[in-house]
Structures are given as structure tokens and as C-alpha cells.
Amino acid sequence: MIPVEFYLVVSTLLFFIGVFGFIARKNLVGVLMSIELILNAVNINFVAFNRYLFPGQLEGYIYSLFVIVVAAAETAVAIAIIMNIYRRKGNETVNSIKELKN
């Protein structure tokens, strides 16, 4: 059996890679992918803690499934917004959103 610390290390690495990508990227699709990495890190934590703390129950898996459903809906809406911004401005950088306020 793999110790829970290995899952937590992988989850922490995914989380910080996602945070770095969210801060450092200028491309909206890259920012969206970074948010998905953060949500996947949370899912790993839900499943790992559920398996080691409550092995007979399914709460962690259900929370993880709920996060996946919300992330899919968020991605669909975000891609639609990004496509609309690209049609209007011709690029998909974070700065193009700031220009839409004016």
C-alpha cells in the first residue's frame, strides 16, 4: 500500500504548479489549464484522505466527482468567453480583458 504522504506530495506539486501557471501566464487558455491543475490537486486530496481515514465510505469520491462536474461546467463557460474575446479583440491575453472594461 502506498503511504498517504506520497499522494500529498504529488498533490502539493500539482497545486503549486497550478498557482505558478495562474500567476505567470498571460494566455487565458493557460490560466484555465492552471485552474484545472489546482482542482485536480484538490481531488487527489479528497480521494487520498477518504481512502486512508474512512476506507469503507464514499464521501471523498463523491466530493471529487462533484468537483469534476463543476470544473467541466466552468471550463465550458470559460472557453465560450475566451472564444468571444478572441473574436472581438483578435488575441486571448489577460490584457485584452482589461481593455473590455473601457
N, CA, C and O of each residue as an XYZ file, in Angstrom:
408
protein
N       0.843     -1.174      0.000
C       0.000      0.000      0.000
C       0.896      1.249      0.000
O       1.880      1.318      0.737
N       0.546      2.217     -0.825
C       1.318      3.451     -0.937
C       0.950      4.365      0.237
O      -0.234      4.568      0.507
N       1.939      4.916      0.931
C       1.641      5.818      2.055
C       0.954      7.099      1.581
O       1.125      7.528      0.440
N       0.183      7.691      2.472
C      -0.578      8.892      2.133
C       0.351     10.074      1.845
O      -0.042     11.008      1.145
N       1.567     10.047      2.372
C       2.492     11.155      2.150
C       2.846     11.308      0.667
O       3.047     12.426      0.193
N       2.921     10.211     -0.054
C       3.224     10.292     -1.482
C       2.102     10.997     -2.240
O       2.363     11.811     -3.126
N       0.870     10.689     -1.896
C      -0.259     11.384     -2.521
C      -0.244     12.870     -2.187
O      -0.544     13.708     -3.038
N       0.104     13.190     -0.954
C       0.140     14.593     -0.560
C       1.262     15.357     -1.253
O       1.102     16.534     -1.575
N       2.396     14.700     -1.486
C       3.492     15.349     -2.208
C       3.081     15.621     -3.655
O       3.320     16.713     -4.172
N       2.470     14.643     -4.304
C       2.015     14.836     -5.683
C       0.956     15.935     -5.743
O       0.972     16.772     -6.645
N       0.053     15.928     -4.794
C      -0.989     16.943     -4.759
C      -0.409     18.336     -4.526
O      -0.852     19.304     -5.144
N       0.567     18.440     -3.650
C       1.201     19.729     -3.391
C       1.947     20.234     -4.617
O       1.882     21.420     -4.939
N       2.652     19.345     -5.298
C       3.347     19.744     -6.522
C       2.369     20.232     -7.592
O       2.600     21.262     -8.226
N       1.285     19.497     -7.788
C       0.267     19.921     -8.755
C      -0.330     21.268     -8.383
O      -0.545     22.121     -9.244
N      -0.595     21.453     -7.105
C      -1.199     22.707     -6.653
C      -0.274     23.889     -6.919
O      -0.717     24.914     -7.436
N       1.000     23.758     -6.573
C       1.910     24.881     -6.750
C       2.272     25.110     -8.213
O       2.538     26.246     -8.604
N       2.288     24.070     -9.022
C       2.458     24.256    -10.459
C       1.261     25.025    -11.022
O       1.424     25.905    -11.867
N       0.061     24.689    -10.551
C      -1.130     25.411    -10.984
C      -1.132     26.861    -10.545
O      -1.510     27.739    -11.321
N      -0.715     27.130     -9.311
C      -0.660     28.514     -8.831
C       0.379     29.307     -9.618
O       0.130     30.451     -9.997
N       1.539     28.706     -9.864
C       2.562     29.387    -10.661
C       2.057     29.676    -12.070
O       2.273     30.770    -12.591
N       1.398     28.723    -12.681
C       0.859     28.934    -14.018
C      -0.218     30.002    -14.037
O      -0.318     30.771    -14.993
N      -1.021     30.054    -12.987
C      -2.075     31.068    -12.906
C      -1.480     32.467    -12.796
O      -2.001     33.417    -13.380
N      -0.397     32.588    -12.052
C       0.223     33.897    -11.860
C       1.080     34.291    -13.055
O       1.076     35.456    -13.453
N       1.814     33.348    -13.634
C       2.811     33.669    -14.650
C       2.261     33.738    -16.072
O       2.859     34.405    -16.917
N       1.160     33.085    -16.362
C       0.662     33.015    -17.741
C      -0.066     34.288    -18.141
O      -0.730     34.926    -17.325
N       0.069     34.639    -19.395
C      -0.687     35.745    -19.977
C      -1.808     35.246    -20.876
O      -2.748     35.984    -21.170
N      -1.710     33.997    -21.311
C      -2.697     33.398    -22.198
C      -3.873     32.889    -21.366
O      -3.665     32.227    -20.349
N      -5.089     33.184    -21.776
C      -6.266     32.795    -20.999
C      -6.468     31.286    -20.956
O      -6.945     30.759    -19.952
N      -6.117     30.593    -22.015
C      -6.255     29.135    -22.019
C      -5.254     28.519    -21.039
O      -5.574     27.549    -20.354
N      -4.055     29.076    -20.973
C      -3.062     28.612    -19.999
C      -3.503     28.851    -18.573
O      -3.270     28.015    -17.699
N      -4.139     29.985    -18.329
C      -4.678     30.271    -16.996
C      -5.778     29.277    -16.653
O      -5.855     28.802    -15.520
N      -6.618     28.964    -17.610
C      -7.690     27.990    -17.389
C      -7.118     26.605    -17.095
O      -7.630     25.901    -16.224
N      -6.077     26.212    -17.800
C      -5.445     24.919    -17.526
C      -4.805     24.905    -16.140
O      -4.798     23.870    -15.473
N      -4.274     26.028    -15.707
C      -3.691     26.107    -14.365
C      -4.756     25.954    -13.287
O      -4.515     25.319    -12.261
N      -5.916     26.526    -13.512
C      -7.023     26.353    -12.567
C      -7.443     24.888    -12.502
O      -7.765     24.377    -11.430
N      -7.440     24.224    -13.636
C      -7.777     22.795    -13.652
C      -6.747     21.970    -12.884
O      -7.112     21.001    -12.218
N      -5.468     22.337    -12.965
C      -4.453     21.647    -12.176
C      -4.694     21.811    -10.687
O      -4.523     20.865     -9.918
N      -5.090     23.005    -10.280
C      -5.391     23.245     -8.865
C      -6.567     22.389     -8.426
O      -6.534     21.800     -7.345
N      -7.594     22.312     -9.242
C      -8.758     21.495     -8.882
C      -8.412     20.004     -8.850
O      -8.954     19.267     -8.026
N      -7.531     19.554     -9.724
C      -7.108     18.154     -9.689
C      -6.290     17.848     -8.442
O      -6.362     16.737     -7.916
N      -5.518     18.808     -7.965
C      -4.788     18.618     -6.716
C      -5.755     18.452     -5.544
O      -5.526     17.641     -4.646
N      -6.820     19.218     -5.564
C      -7.845     19.081     -4.518
C      -8.510     17.713     -4.596
O      -8.777     17.092     -3.567
N      -8.779     17.242     -5.809
C      -9.390     15.918     -5.972
C      -8.496     14.812     -5.438
O      -8.982     13.867     -4.816
N      -7.200     14.918     -5.674
C      -6.275     13.914     -5.136
C      -6.331     13.900     -3.618
O      -6.310     12.831     -3.008
N      -6.400     15.070     -3.003
C      -6.508     15.132     -1.540
C      -7.798     14.498     -1.045
O      -7.783     13.742     -0.074
N      -8.914     14.797     -1.703
C     -10.190     14.200     -1.293
C     -10.126     12.682     -1.322
O     -10.531     12.022     -0.365
N      -9.624     12.132     -2.408
C      -9.592     10.678     -2.563
C      -8.583     10.045     -1.614
O      -8.860      8.996     -1.031
N      -7.423     10.663     -1.449
C      -6.394     10.092     -0.578
C      -6.854     10.087      0.877
O      -6.704      9.080      1.569
N      -7.405     11.184      1.340
C      -7.860     11.224      2.729
C      -9.051     10.304      2.956
O      -9.168      9.699      4.022
N      -9.928     10.192      1.978
C     -11.054      9.279      2.130
C     -10.571      7.829      2.219
O     -11.085      7.044      3.016
N      -9.594      7.489      1.405
C      -9.105      6.102      1.397
C      -8.410      5.735      2.700
O      -8.550      4.613      3.189
N      -7.663      6.674      3.261
C      -6.899      6.350      4.459
C      -7.656      6.596      5.751
O      -7.387      5.920      6.744
N      -8.583      7.528      5.780
C      -9.319      7.809      7.016
C     -10.618      7.022      7.116
O     -10.961      6.513      8.184
N     -11.337      6.922      6.010
C     -12.631      6.236      6.005
C     -12.694      5.291      4.810
O     -13.379      5.598      3.834
N     -12.000      4.150      4.853
C     -11.904      3.297      3.662
C     -13.224      2.683      3.210
O     -13.347      2.331      2.037
N     -14.196      2.542      4.069
C     -15.455      1.919      3.671
C     -16.492      2.889      3.164
O     -17.555      2.470      2.706
N     -16.211      4.179      3.235
C     -17.203      5.179      2.846
C     -16.803      5.850      1.536
O     -15.669      5.708      1.078
N     -17.734      6.577      0.943
C     -17.503      7.144     -0.383
C     -17.580      8.670     -0.428
O     -17.691      9.239     -1.514
N     -17.523      9.346      0.717
C     -17.695     10.800      0.711
C     -16.619     11.507     -0.105
O     -16.928     12.413     -0.878
N     -15.365     11.105      0.057
C     -14.277     11.740     -0.696
C     -14.433     11.568     -2.190
O     -14.151     12.486     -2.960
N     -14.882     10.393     -2.605
C     -15.089     10.143     -4.028
C     -16.265     10.962     -4.566
O     -16.225     11.447     -5.697
N     -17.297     11.111     -3.758
C     -18.455     11.902     -4.188
C     -18.084     13.372     -4.294
O     -18.481     14.037     -5.251
N     -17.320     13.900     -3.318
C     -16.857     15.278     -3.400
C     -15.969     15.479     -4.629
O     -16.060     16.494     -5.320
N     -15.126     14.510     -4.880
C     -14.250     14.587     -6.045
C     -15.054     14.598     -7.343
O     -14.749     15.366     -8.256
N     -16.061     13.765     -7.429
C     -16.931     13.746     -8.606
C     -17.672     15.069     -8.760
O     -17.839     15.557     -9.877
N     -18.112     15.647     -7.660
C     -18.792     16.944     -7.703
C     -17.843     18.029     -8.205
O     -18.244     18.878     -9.001
N     -16.597     18.010     -7.752
C     -15.604     18.989     -8.216
C     -15.354     18.821     -9.707
O     -15.204     19.815    -10.419
N     -15.307     17.593    -10.193
C     -15.092     17.350    -11.619
C     -16.257     17.900    -12.438
O     -16.041     18.487    -13.498
N     -17.482     17.718    -11.964
C     -18.655     18.225    -12.678
C     -18.647     19.752    -12.717
O     -18.918     20.352    -13.757
N     -18.338     20.374    -11.584
C     -18.289     21.837    -11.541
C     -17.153     22.357    -12.421
O     -17.309     23.379    -13.090
N     -16.023     21.672    -12.426
C     -14.890     22.087    -13.263
C     -15.233     21.969    -14.744
O     -14.822     22.812    -15.541
N     -15.975     20.943    -15.118
C     -16.366     20.795    -16.520
C     -17.303     21.922    -16.942
O     -17.170     22.464    -18.039
N     -18.243     22.271    -16.081
C     -19.149     23.378    -16.401
C     -18.387     24.697    -16.463
O     -18.638     25.526    -17.338
N     -17.462     24.886    -15.537
C     -16.647     26.104    -15.524
C     -15.793     26.197    -16.778
O     -15.634     27.280    -17.341
N     -15.252     25.093    -17.213
C     -14.417     25.082    -18.414
C     -15.241     25.405    -19.655
O     -14.783     26.144    -20.526
N     -16.435     24.868    -19.741
C     -17.287     25.151    -20.903
C     -17.638     26.634    -20.981
O     -17.589     27.230    -22.057
N     -17.986     27.221    -19.857
C     -18.322     28.648    -19.842
C     -17.087     29.496    -20.133
O     -17.163     30.468    -20.884
N     -15.952     29.130    -19.544
C     -14.728     29.898    -19.750
C     -14.256     29.829    -21.198
O     -13.808     30.836    -21.747
N     -14.347     28.662    -21.823
C     -13.947     28.540    -23.231
C     -14.860     29.389    -24.115
O     -14.393     30.004    -25.073
N     -16.147     29.428    -23.806
C     -17.068     30.268    -24.578
C     -16.711     31.750    -24.424
O     -16.762     32.504    -25.396
N     -16.358     32.160    -23.229
C     -15.965     33.555    -23.003
C     -14.658     33.864    -23.722
O     -14.517     34.924    -24.331
N     -13.705     32.942    -23.651
C     -12.413     33.152    -24.318
C     -12.592     33.242    -25.833
O     -11.950     34.069    -26.480
N     -13.457     32.402    -26.406
C     -13.713     32.471    -27.845
C     -14.350     33.800    -28.227
O     -14.030     34.371    -29.270
N     -15.245     34.288    -27.389
C     -15.885     35.570    -27.655
C     -14.881     36.713    -27.582
O     -14.927     37.631    -28.401
N     -13.984     36.666    -26.617
C     -12.945     37.689    -26.508
C     -12.020     37.633    -27.715
O     -11.613     38.670    -28.237
N     -11.690     36.435    -28.156
C     -10.806     36.289    -29.311
C     -11.456     36.853    -30.580
O     -10.778     37.460    -31.408
N     -12.758     36.653    -30.729
C     -13.451     37.198    -31.897
C     -13.451     38.719    -31.893
O     -13.313     39.349    -32.941
N     -13.607     39.309    -30.705
C     -13.679     40.764    -30.629
C     -12.315     41.436    -30.701
O     -12.161     42.453    -31.378
N     -11.328     40.880    -30.015
C     -10.025     41.544    -29.903
C      -8.942     40.950    -30.792
O      -7.973     41.643    -31.102
N      -9.064     39.717    -31.207
C      -8.059     39.110    -32.056
C      -6.920     38.451    -31.289
O      -6.046     37.833    -31.897
N      -6.915     38.571    -29.980
C      -5.930     37.860    -29.162
C      -6.605     37.395    -27.880
O      -7.715     37.820    -27.558
N      -5.933     36.532    -27.166
C      -6.544     35.946    -25.980
C      -5.632     36.086    -24.761
O      -5.390     35.120    -24.038
N      -5.137     37.287    -24.549
C      -4.289     37.535    -23.398
C      -5.108     38.134    -22.266
O      -6.242     38.569    -22.464
N      -4.527     38.150    -21.101
C      -5.211     38.706    -19.932
C      -5.428     40.199    -20.110
O      -6.419     40.743    -19.623
N      -4.515     40.867    -20.801
C      -4.644     42.314    -21.015
C      -5.848     42.659    -21.870
O      -6.401     43.751    -21.737
N      -6.268     41.758    -22.742
C      -7.431     42.052    -23.590
C      -8.720     42.110    -22.765
O      -9.677     42.769    -23.172
N      -8.760     41.444    -21.634
C      -9.933     41.533    -20.765
C      -9.974     42.892    -20.082
O     -11.045     43.471    -19.906
N      -8.818     43.395    -19.701
C      -8.772     44.724    -19.063
C      -9.254     45.799    -20.024
O      -9.853     46.788    -19.602
N      -8.996     45.612    -21.314
C      -9.427     46.600    -22.306
C     -10.936     46.580    -22.502
O     -11.502     47.579    -22.945
N     -11.603     45.480    -22.189
C     -13.048     45.387    -22.370
C     -13.814     46.222    -21.346
O     -14.990     46.521    -21.553
N     -13.173     46.598    -20.256
C     -13.836     47.420    -19.241
C     -14.124     48.818    -19.747
O     -15.102     49.437    -19.330
N     -13.285     49.325    -20.642
C     -13.450     50.694    -21.122
C     -14.572     50.848    -22.092
O     -14.822     51.952    -22.576
